[in-house]
Amino acid sequence: MAKRKHMPNNKHKGLFIYCHVCKKHFSWTRKTVLRNTKKVKEEPTCGESGKNYSTCKHFEKHRYKSRLHVPGSEGRKASKTHDATNYVDAVIQAIDFEKEFKAELQGWGQPIEIRNRQYLFDIQLRYIDFLDNIDVPEHQKNTLSEQRKNEIVNCLKIFNQALAKYNINKKLFIINRLNDAHVGLFHDYLLVDKNYKGNTYNGKMSVLKTFVSWAIDRYNINMKNPFEKVRMIPVMVKRDTITKEEFKNLLKIIKPENGIEIQGKYKRNRYKLYLKDALELALHTGGRREEVVGLKWNMIREKNGEPVYIEVPNLKVKRKKGEYFNQNVPPKIVPVTKSLKNILYRLGYDMNKGKDRYLLNPDKRTASSTKSMNDALSLGFSHFYKQLNTGRELQFKCLRKTYLTYLSSTLKGDAKRLSSHATDTVLKKHYIDERIVDKAIKELDIFED
Protein backbone atom coordinates (compact mmCIF):
# COMPACT_ATOMS: atom_id res chain seq x y z
CA MET A 1 0.00 0.00 0.00
CA ALA A 2 1.42 3.40 -1.01
CA LYS A 3 2.56 5.67 1.82
CA ARG A 4 2.96 9.42 1.85
CA LYS A 5 6.56 10.43 1.09
CA HIS A 6 8.51 12.75 3.39
CA MET A 7 11.59 14.94 3.04
CA PRO A 8 13.78 16.05 6.01
CA ASN A 9 14.92 19.67 6.37
CA ASN A 10 18.58 18.77 5.76
CA LYS A 11 17.76 16.79 2.64
CA HIS A 12 20.23 15.33 0.16
CA LYS A 13 21.25 17.97 -2.38
CA GLY A 14 19.37 17.75 -5.66
CA LEU A 15 16.71 15.39 -4.31
CA PHE A 16 13.04 16.39 -4.39
CA ILE A 17 9.54 14.96 -4.20
CA TYR A 18 7.70 15.54 -7.46
CA CYS A 19 3.92 15.40 -7.83
CA HIS A 20 2.80 14.15 -11.24
CA VAL A 21 -0.62 15.76 -10.73
CA CYS A 22 0.15 19.36 -9.76
CA LYS A 23 3.65 19.31 -11.37
CA LYS A 24 5.30 20.79 -8.29
CA HIS A 25 8.70 19.93 -6.77
CA PHE A 26 8.80 19.72 -2.97
CA SER A 27 12.19 20.25 -1.31
CA TRP A 28 10.68 19.86 2.17
CA THR A 29 7.46 18.49 3.65
CA ARG A 30 7.39 19.85 7.22
CA LYS A 31 9.47 22.24 9.31
CA THR A 32 9.26 24.18 12.55
CA VAL A 33 9.64 27.97 12.41
CA LEU A 34 9.68 30.66 15.07
CA ARG A 35 6.73 33.02 14.78
CA ASN A 36 6.02 35.67 17.43
CA THR A 37 8.32 33.82 19.86
CA LYS A 38 6.30 30.61 19.32
CA LYS A 39 7.38 27.50 17.47
CA VAL A 40 4.96 26.70 14.67
CA LYS A 41 4.90 23.75 12.29
CA GLU A 42 4.60 24.59 8.61
CA GLU A 43 4.00 22.59 5.45
CA PRO A 44 4.34 23.42 1.75
CA THR A 45 1.10 23.74 -0.18
CA CYS A 46 -0.30 21.62 -3.00
CA GLY A 47 0.09 23.23 -6.41
CA GLU A 48 -3.45 22.21 -7.33
CA SER A 49 -5.61 22.76 -4.24
CA GLY A 50 -3.44 25.21 -2.27
CA LYS A 51 -3.89 23.07 0.83
CA ASN A 52 -1.21 21.53 3.04
CA TYR A 53 1.03 18.83 1.57
CA SER A 54 -0.14 16.29 4.16
CA THR A 55 -3.72 16.53 2.87
CA CYS A 56 -2.88 15.86 -0.79
CA LYS A 57 -5.20 13.19 -2.17
CA HIS A 58 -2.74 12.22 -4.91
CA PHE A 59 0.15 11.15 -2.68
CA GLU A 60 0.42 7.80 -4.48
CA LYS A 61 1.52 9.81 -7.56
CA HIS A 62 4.42 11.45 -5.71
CA ARG A 63 7.91 10.36 -6.80
CA TYR A 64 11.39 11.00 -5.45
CA LYS A 65 13.35 12.77 -8.16
CA SER A 66 16.93 13.97 -8.67
CA ARG A 67 17.82 17.14 -10.58
CA LEU A 68 21.45 17.82 -11.52
CA HIS A 69 22.91 20.88 -13.22
CA VAL A 70 24.40 20.19 -16.67
CA PRO A 71 27.89 21.75 -16.72
CA GLY A 72 28.43 24.35 -19.41
CA SER A 73 24.73 25.15 -19.73
CA GLU A 74 22.57 27.98 -18.50
CA GLY A 75 20.25 26.44 -15.98
CA ARG A 76 19.74 23.13 -17.80
CA LYS A 77 19.03 20.12 -15.62
CA ALA A 78 19.45 16.38 -16.04
CA SER A 79 16.68 14.74 -14.05
CA LYS A 80 15.85 11.23 -12.99
CA THR A 81 12.75 9.82 -11.34
CA HIS A 82 13.43 7.14 -8.72
CA ASP A 83 11.26 4.17 -7.88
CA ALA A 84 12.17 4.35 -4.17
CA THR A 85 9.23 4.40 -1.76
CA ASN A 86 11.12 5.92 1.20
CA TYR A 87 13.68 8.66 1.71
CA VAL A 88 16.64 6.42 2.63
CA ASP A 89 16.33 4.34 -0.53
CA ALA A 90 15.83 7.51 -2.57
CA VAL A 91 19.15 8.92 -1.28
CA ILE A 92 20.95 5.69 -2.24
CA GLN A 93 19.50 5.85 -5.75
CA ALA A 94 20.29 9.57 -6.02
CA ILE A 95 23.94 8.95 -5.13
CA ASP A 96 24.19 6.16 -7.72
CA PHE A 97 22.69 8.44 -10.33
CA GLU A 98 25.17 11.22 -9.49
CA LYS A 99 28.15 8.87 -9.78
CA GLU A 100 27.09 7.47 -13.11
CA PHE A 101 26.14 10.91 -14.41
CA LYS A 102 29.62 12.24 -13.61
CA ALA A 103 31.23 9.15 -15.14
CA GLU A 104 29.33 9.69 -18.38
CA LEU A 105 30.33 13.35 -18.44
CA GLN A 106 34.00 12.44 -18.10
CA GLY A 107 33.73 9.85 -20.83
CA TRP A 108 32.02 12.12 -23.36
CA GLY A 109 33.77 15.40 -22.68
CA GLN A 110 31.08 17.77 -23.97
CA PRO A 111 27.62 17.03 -22.54
CA ILE A 112 25.70 17.94 -25.70
CA GLU A 113 23.30 15.01 -25.73
CA ILE A 114 22.68 15.19 -22.00
CA ARG A 115 20.72 18.39 -22.31
CA ASN A 116 17.70 16.69 -23.84
CA ARG A 117 18.20 13.17 -22.57
CA GLN A 118 15.16 11.01 -21.88
CA TYR A 119 15.91 8.00 -19.71
CA LEU A 120 14.07 4.76 -20.45
CA PHE A 121 12.87 4.19 -16.89
CA ASP A 122 11.68 7.79 -16.53
CA ILE A 123 9.66 7.46 -19.71
CA GLN A 124 8.21 4.15 -18.52
CA LEU A 125 7.01 5.74 -15.28
CA ARG A 126 5.41 8.56 -17.23
CA TYR A 127 3.77 6.05 -19.56
CA ILE A 128 2.26 4.26 -16.57
CA ASP A 129 0.91 7.60 -15.37
CA PHE A 130 -0.51 8.12 -18.86
CA LEU A 131 -2.27 4.75 -18.64
CA ASP A 132 -3.73 5.95 -15.32
CA ASN A 133 -4.94 9.14 -17.08
CA ILE A 134 -2.72 11.40 -14.99
CA ASP A 135 -2.28 14.78 -16.69
CA VAL A 136 -4.06 13.48 -19.80
CA PRO A 137 -6.49 15.78 -21.64
CA GLU A 138 -10.10 14.68 -21.31
CA HIS A 139 -10.47 13.82 -24.99
CA GLN A 140 -7.43 11.50 -24.89
CA LYS A 141 -8.22 9.59 -21.72
CA ASN A 142 -8.42 5.82 -22.05
CA THR A 143 -10.59 3.31 -20.24
CA LEU A 144 -8.21 0.38 -20.05
CA SER A 145 -9.15 -2.31 -17.55
CA GLU A 146 -6.90 -2.79 -14.52
CA GLN A 147 -6.02 -6.22 -15.88
CA ARG A 148 -4.82 -4.76 -19.19
CA LYS A 149 -2.81 -2.02 -17.46
CA ASN A 150 -1.15 -4.64 -15.26
CA GLU A 151 -0.28 -6.68 -18.35
CA ILE A 152 1.38 -3.64 -19.95
CA VAL A 153 3.35 -2.80 -16.79
CA ASN A 154 4.47 -6.41 -16.50
CA CYS A 155 5.64 -6.37 -20.11
CA LEU A 156 7.76 -3.26 -19.49
CA LYS A 157 9.32 -5.04 -16.51
CA ILE A 158 10.18 -8.05 -18.68
CA PHE A 159 11.85 -5.74 -21.22
CA ASN A 160 13.92 -4.22 -18.40
CA GLN A 161 14.89 -7.73 -17.28
CA ALA A 162 16.09 -8.52 -20.78
CA LEU A 163 18.28 -5.39 -20.77
CA ALA A 164 19.59 -6.15 -17.27
CA LYS A 165 20.75 -9.59 -18.46
CA TYR A 166 23.24 -7.72 -20.67
CA ASN A 167 24.16 -5.22 -17.93
CA ILE A 168 22.12 -2.38 -19.43
CA ASN A 169 20.83 -0.12 -16.67
CA LYS A 170 17.21 0.88 -17.34
CA LYS A 171 17.67 4.02 -15.23
CA LEU A 172 20.64 5.30 -17.23
CA PHE A 173 19.68 4.05 -20.67
CA ILE A 174 18.70 6.94 -22.94
CA ILE A 175 15.69 5.93 -24.99
CA ASN A 176 16.86 7.40 -28.30
CA ARG A 177 19.75 4.93 -28.22
CA LEU A 178 17.25 2.11 -28.56
CA ASN A 179 18.00 0.20 -31.76
CA ASP A 180 17.60 -3.14 -33.55
CA ALA A 181 20.22 -4.77 -31.33
CA HIS A 182 18.16 -4.12 -28.20
CA VAL A 183 15.04 -5.44 -29.90
CA GLY A 184 17.04 -8.55 -30.80
CA LEU A 185 17.99 -9.02 -27.16
CA PHE A 186 14.33 -8.81 -26.17
CA HIS A 187 13.42 -11.23 -28.98
CA ASP A 188 15.87 -13.84 -27.63
CA TYR A 189 14.82 -13.24 -24.04
CA LEU A 190 11.16 -13.88 -24.84
CA LEU A 191 11.72 -17.01 -26.94
CA VAL A 192 14.76 -18.58 -25.24
CA ASP A 193 14.83 -17.41 -21.62
CA LYS A 194 11.07 -17.15 -21.11
CA ASN A 195 10.14 -19.83 -23.64
CA TYR A 196 7.07 -17.85 -24.68
CA LYS A 197 4.96 -19.08 -27.57
CA GLY A 198 3.64 -17.13 -30.55
CA ASN A 199 0.63 -15.39 -29.00
CA THR A 200 2.53 -14.25 -25.92
CA TYR A 201 5.57 -13.17 -27.95
CA ASN A 202 3.39 -11.14 -30.31
CA GLY A 203 1.58 -9.50 -27.42
CA LYS A 204 4.80 -8.43 -25.66
CA MET A 205 6.31 -7.03 -28.85
CA SER A 206 3.10 -5.10 -29.60
CA VAL A 207 3.17 -3.50 -26.13
CA LEU A 208 6.76 -2.30 -26.61
CA LYS A 209 6.00 -1.02 -30.10
CA THR A 210 3.06 1.01 -28.76
CA PHE A 211 5.10 2.30 -25.81
CA VAL A 212 8.01 3.52 -27.94
CA SER A 213 5.66 5.13 -30.49
CA TRP A 214 3.94 6.95 -27.61
CA ALA A 215 7.30 8.14 -26.24
CA ILE A 216 8.47 9.41 -29.64
CA ASP A 217 5.26 11.35 -30.15
CA ARG A 218 4.87 12.60 -26.57
CA TYR A 219 8.43 13.88 -26.14
CA ASN A 220 9.26 14.65 -29.77
CA ILE A 221 12.21 12.26 -29.70
CA ASN A 222 14.34 12.22 -32.86
CA MET A 223 14.42 8.49 -33.56
CA LYS A 224 12.70 5.71 -35.48
CA ASN A 225 10.82 2.99 -33.65
CA PRO A 226 12.92 -0.19 -34.02
CA PHE A 227 9.95 -2.31 -32.95
CA GLU A 228 8.25 -1.42 -36.25
CA LYS A 229 10.49 -4.01 -37.93
CA VAL A 230 9.42 -6.89 -35.69
CA ARG A 231 7.68 -9.72 -37.55
CA MET A 232 4.81 -11.32 -35.70
CA ILE A 233 4.94 -15.09 -35.28
CA PRO A 234 2.16 -16.87 -37.20
CA VAL A 235 -0.25 -18.41 -34.71
CA MET A 236 -2.66 -21.24 -35.32
CA VAL A 237 -6.01 -20.29 -33.83
CA LYS A 238 -7.25 -22.93 -31.42
CA ARG A 239 -10.96 -23.54 -31.65
CA ASP A 240 -11.19 -25.87 -28.67
CA THR A 241 -14.75 -26.36 -27.46
CA ILE A 242 -15.98 -28.38 -24.52
CA THR A 243 -18.10 -31.48 -25.08
CA LYS A 244 -21.41 -32.27 -23.41
CA GLU A 245 -19.87 -35.15 -21.44
CA GLU A 246 -16.93 -33.02 -20.28
CA PHE A 247 -19.19 -30.21 -19.10
CA LYS A 248 -21.50 -32.56 -17.18
CA ASN A 249 -18.51 -34.20 -15.47
CA LEU A 250 -16.99 -30.79 -14.74
CA LEU A 251 -20.09 -29.67 -12.85
CA LYS A 252 -20.13 -32.92 -10.87
CA ILE A 253 -16.60 -32.50 -9.49
CA ILE A 254 -16.98 -28.84 -8.49
CA LYS A 255 -17.08 -29.46 -4.74
CA PRO A 256 -15.27 -27.82 -1.80
CA GLU A 257 -13.17 -30.95 -1.16
CA ASN A 258 -11.89 -30.90 -4.75
CA GLY A 259 -11.05 -27.21 -4.72
CA ILE A 260 -7.71 -27.31 -2.89
CA GLU A 261 -4.80 -26.16 -5.04
CA ILE A 262 -1.22 -26.10 -3.70
CA GLN A 263 1.31 -23.78 -5.32
CA GLY A 264 4.64 -24.03 -3.55
CA LYS A 265 4.04 -23.11 0.07
CA TYR A 266 0.65 -21.54 -0.67
CA LYS A 267 -2.67 -23.37 -0.46
CA ARG A 268 -5.84 -22.01 -2.04
CA ASN A 269 -9.37 -23.28 -2.43
CA ARG A 270 -10.66 -22.66 -5.96
CA TYR A 271 -14.20 -23.68 -5.02
CA LYS A 272 -16.78 -20.89 -4.94
CA LEU A 273 -20.48 -21.19 -4.17
CA TYR A 274 -21.36 -19.37 -7.39
CA LEU A 275 -18.88 -21.20 -9.68
CA LYS A 276 -21.26 -23.82 -11.10
CA ASP A 277 -23.94 -21.22 -11.85
CA ALA A 278 -21.34 -18.93 -13.43
CA LEU A 279 -20.04 -21.65 -15.74
CA GLU A 280 -23.55 -22.57 -16.84
CA LEU A 281 -24.38 -18.93 -17.54
CA ALA A 282 -21.12 -18.57 -19.48
CA LEU A 283 -21.91 -21.60 -21.64
CA HIS A 284 -25.49 -20.54 -22.38
CA THR A 285 -24.84 -16.82 -22.93
CA GLY A 286 -21.39 -16.90 -24.54
CA GLY A 287 -20.34 -14.12 -22.19
CA ARG A 288 -16.81 -13.17 -21.28
CA ARG A 289 -15.89 -13.32 -17.59
CA GLU A 290 -16.77 -9.72 -16.73
CA GLU A 291 -19.99 -9.96 -18.73
CA VAL A 292 -21.13 -13.05 -16.84
CA VAL A 293 -20.13 -11.56 -13.49
CA GLY A 294 -21.94 -8.32 -14.41
CA LEU A 295 -25.27 -9.89 -15.40
CA LYS A 296 -28.24 -8.21 -13.69
CA TRP A 297 -31.92 -9.10 -13.62
CA ASN A 298 -32.96 -5.77 -15.16
CA MET A 299 -31.01 -6.64 -18.32
CA ILE A 300 -33.57 -9.35 -19.15
CA ARG A 301 -36.38 -8.40 -21.52
CA GLU A 302 -39.79 -10.12 -21.51
CA LYS A 303 -42.50 -10.97 -23.98
CA ASN A 304 -45.88 -12.26 -22.84
CA GLY A 305 -44.53 -12.56 -19.28
CA GLU A 306 -41.61 -14.77 -20.28
CA PRO A 307 -37.88 -13.86 -20.57
CA VAL A 308 -36.96 -13.55 -24.25
CA TYR A 309 -33.49 -12.02 -24.46
CA ILE A 310 -30.81 -10.31 -22.37
CA GLU A 311 -29.23 -6.97 -23.29
CA VAL A 312 -25.58 -7.32 -22.28
CA PRO A 313 -23.42 -4.14 -22.37
CA ASN A 314 -20.64 -4.53 -24.93
CA LEU A 315 -17.88 -3.68 -22.46
CA LYS A 316 -15.01 -4.44 -24.82
CA VAL A 317 -16.19 -2.00 -27.49
CA LYS A 318 -17.26 0.65 -24.97
CA ARG A 319 -13.88 0.56 -23.28
CA LYS A 320 -12.08 0.85 -26.60
CA LYS A 321 -14.11 3.89 -27.66
CA GLY A 322 -13.58 5.63 -24.31
CA GLU A 323 -15.71 7.77 -22.04
CA TYR A 324 -17.98 10.34 -23.74
CA PHE A 325 -17.68 8.41 -27.04
CA ASN A 326 -19.36 5.14 -26.11
CA GLN A 327 -22.95 6.14 -25.33
CA ASN A 328 -24.34 4.70 -28.57
CA VAL A 329 -22.56 1.35 -28.53
CA PRO A 330 -25.29 -1.26 -29.04
CA PRO A 331 -25.55 -4.06 -26.48
CA LYS A 332 -25.08 -7.69 -27.33
CA ILE A 333 -28.37 -9.56 -27.53
CA VAL A 334 -28.43 -12.97 -25.85
CA PRO A 335 -31.53 -15.05 -26.68
CA VAL A 336 -33.05 -16.84 -23.70
CA THR A 337 -33.09 -20.42 -24.92
CA LYS A 338 -34.94 -23.22 -23.17
CA SER A 339 -31.82 -24.25 -21.22
CA LEU A 340 -30.93 -20.65 -20.28
CA LYS A 341 -34.51 -20.03 -19.17
CA ASN A 342 -34.29 -23.01 -16.79
CA ILE A 343 -31.09 -21.58 -15.31
CA LEU A 344 -32.67 -18.14 -14.84
CA TYR A 345 -35.73 -19.53 -13.06
CA ARG A 346 -33.53 -21.71 -10.88
CA LEU A 347 -31.54 -18.62 -9.85
CA GLY A 348 -34.76 -16.82 -8.87
CA TYR A 349 -36.15 -15.05 -11.92
CA ASP A 350 -39.69 -14.90 -10.51
CA MET A 351 -38.57 -13.03 -7.38
CA ASN A 352 -35.92 -10.82 -8.97
CA LYS A 353 -37.07 -9.87 -12.46
CA GLY A 354 -36.63 -6.20 -13.21
CA LYS A 355 -34.38 -5.59 -10.20
CA ASP A 356 -31.04 -3.80 -10.34
CA ARG A 357 -29.46 -6.82 -8.70
CA TYR A 358 -26.71 -9.23 -9.79
CA LEU A 359 -27.55 -12.80 -10.74
CA LEU A 360 -24.37 -14.13 -9.13
CA ASN A 361 -23.27 -13.57 -5.54
CA PRO A 362 -25.59 -10.52 -5.09
CA ASP A 363 -25.30 -10.18 -1.32
CA LYS A 364 -21.51 -10.06 -1.12
CA ARG A 365 -20.66 -7.58 -3.84
CA THR A 366 -17.98 -4.90 -3.63
CA ALA A 367 -15.71 -3.47 -6.33
CA SER A 368 -12.86 -5.72 -5.16
CA SER A 369 -15.07 -8.81 -4.93
CA THR A 370 -16.30 -8.25 -8.49
CA LYS A 371 -12.72 -8.20 -9.72
CA SER A 372 -11.85 -11.30 -7.70
CA MET A 373 -14.88 -13.07 -9.17
CA ASN A 374 -13.46 -12.55 -12.66
CA ASP A 375 -10.27 -14.30 -11.59
CA ALA A 376 -12.19 -17.00 -9.74
CA LEU A 377 -14.04 -18.01 -12.91
CA SER A 378 -10.95 -18.62 -15.04
CA LEU A 379 -8.81 -20.07 -12.25
CA GLY A 380 -11.64 -22.24 -10.98
CA PHE A 381 -12.46 -23.60 -14.44
CA SER A 382 -8.82 -24.51 -15.12
CA HIS A 383 -8.35 -26.11 -11.70
CA PHE A 384 -11.40 -28.37 -11.88
CA TYR A 385 -11.07 -29.19 -15.59
CA LYS A 386 -7.55 -30.54 -15.03
CA GLN A 387 -9.04 -33.09 -12.65
CA LEU A 388 -11.02 -34.62 -15.52
CA ASN A 389 -7.72 -35.84 -17.05
CA THR A 390 -8.99 -35.53 -20.62
CA GLY A 391 -5.52 -34.92 -22.05
CA ARG A 392 -6.62 -31.47 -23.18
CA GLU A 393 -5.88 -28.06 -21.66
CA LEU A 394 -9.10 -26.09 -21.94
CA GLN A 395 -9.59 -22.64 -20.48
CA PHE A 396 -12.68 -20.72 -19.39
CA LYS A 397 -12.95 -19.03 -22.78
CA CYS A 398 -13.73 -22.40 -24.40
CA LEU A 399 -17.29 -21.95 -23.07
CA ARG A 400 -17.69 -18.84 -25.19
CA LYS A 401 -16.22 -20.64 -28.20
CA THR A 402 -18.65 -23.50 -27.68
CA TYR A 403 -21.62 -21.13 -27.50
CA LEU A 404 -20.58 -19.20 -30.63
CA THR A 405 -20.00 -22.46 -32.51
CA TYR A 406 -23.57 -23.58 -31.81
CA LEU A 407 -24.94 -20.08 -32.46
CA SER A 408 -23.15 -19.85 -35.80
CA SER A 409 -24.36 -23.28 -36.82
CA THR A 410 -27.96 -22.40 -35.94
CA LEU A 411 -28.22 -18.87 -37.30
CA LYS A 412 -25.61 -18.91 -40.09
CA GLY A 413 -24.93 -15.27 -41.10
CA ASP A 414 -27.27 -13.82 -38.49
CA ALA A 415 -25.02 -14.99 -35.64
CA LYS A 416 -22.85 -11.89 -35.90
CA ARG A 417 -25.85 -9.69 -35.35
CA LEU A 418 -26.53 -11.22 -31.96
CA SER A 419 -22.94 -11.50 -30.78
CA SER A 420 -22.22 -7.93 -31.96
CA HIS A 421 -19.00 -8.97 -33.70
CA ALA A 422 -17.23 -6.92 -36.35
CA THR A 423 -19.32 -3.97 -37.53
CA ASP A 424 -22.66 -5.76 -37.52
CA THR A 425 -25.11 -4.51 -34.90
CA VAL A 426 -28.44 -5.61 -33.55
CA LEU A 427 -30.01 -2.28 -32.84
CA LYS A 428 -30.94 0.09 -35.62
CA LYS A 429 -32.51 3.10 -33.99
CA HIS A 430 -33.50 0.88 -31.05
CA TYR A 431 -35.14 -1.72 -33.27
CA ILE A 432 -34.42 -5.38 -32.60
CA ASP A 433 -35.06 -8.04 -35.22
CA GLU A 434 -37.26 -10.35 -33.16
CA ARG A 435 -37.30 -12.97 -35.94
CA ILE A 436 -33.63 -13.70 -35.33
CA VAL A 437 -34.11 -13.85 -31.58
CA ASP A 438 -37.12 -16.12 -31.99
CA LYS A 439 -35.22 -18.45 -34.32
CA ALA A 440 -32.33 -18.69 -31.85
CA ILE A 441 -34.71 -19.49 -28.98
CA LYS A 442 -36.44 -22.24 -30.93
CA GLU A 443 -33.44 -23.84 -32.64
CA LEU A 444 -30.32 -23.13 -30.56
CA ASP A 445 -29.48 -26.37 -28.78
CA ILE A 446 -26.43 -26.57 -26.49
CA PHE A 447 -26.08 -29.96 -24.83
CA GLU A 448 -29.83 -30.49 -24.71
CA ASP A 449 -31.25 -34.00 -24.72
Sequence and secondary structure as in RCSB ss.txt:
>XXXX:A:sequence
MAKRKHMPNNKHKGLFIYCHVCKKHFSWTRKTVLRNTKKVKEEPTCGESGKNYSTCKHFEKHRYKSRLHVPGSEG
RKASKTHDATNYVDAVIQAIDFEKEFKAELQGWGQPIEIRNRQYLFDIQLRYIDFLDNIDVPEHQKNTLSEQRKN
EIVNCLKIFNQALAKYNINKKLFIINRLNDAHVGLFHDYLLVDKNYKGNTYNGKMSVLKTFVSWAIDRYNINMKN
PFEKVRMIPVMVKRDTITKEEFKNLLKIIKPENGIEIQGKYKRNRYKLYLKDALELALHTGGRREEVVGLKWNMI
REKNGEPVYIEVPNLKVKRKKGEYFNQNVPPKIVPVTKSLKNILYRLGYDMNKGKDRYLLNPDKRTASSTKSMND
ALSLGFSHFYKQLNTGRELQFKCLRKTYLTYLSSTLKGDAKRLSSHATDTVLKKHYIDERIVDKAIKELDIFED
>XXXX:A:secstr
        TT  TTEEEEETTT  EES S EEEEETTEEEEE  B TTT SBGGG TTGGGEEEEEEEE TTSSS
 EEEEE   SSHHHHHHHHHHHHHHHHHHHHHHSS TGGGG  BHHHHHHHHHHHHTTTT  GGG     HHHHH
HHHHHHHHHHHHHHHTT  TTT BGGG  HHHHHHHHHIIIIIS   HHHHHHHHHHHHHHHHHHHHHHT S   
GGGG              HHHHHHHHHH SGGG EEEETTEEEE   TTHHHHHHHHHHH   HHHHHT BGGGE
EEETTEEEEEEE  HHHHHHH TTS TT   EEEE  HHHHHHHHHTTHHHHTT S BSSSGGG  HHHHHHHHH
HHHHHHHHHHHTT  S    TTHHHHHHHHHHHHHHGGGHHHHHT TT  S BTTB  HHHHHHHHHH  SS  
